[in-house]
């Protein structure tokens, strides 16, 4: 993790905690496909970034 990177989501996995979503400035990155889940929170977060 570099300077200015904010962790947005973590996952407790059998091999320890994993970071699954981050943001740095106007860049949003995930290690999964949020569009394939029924949870719309990340989509709303992205829209709020644009407002």
Buried (B, 14 or more C-beta within 10 A) or exposed (E): EEEEBEEBBEEEEEEEEEBBBBBEEEEBEBEEEBEEEEEEEBEEBEEEEEE
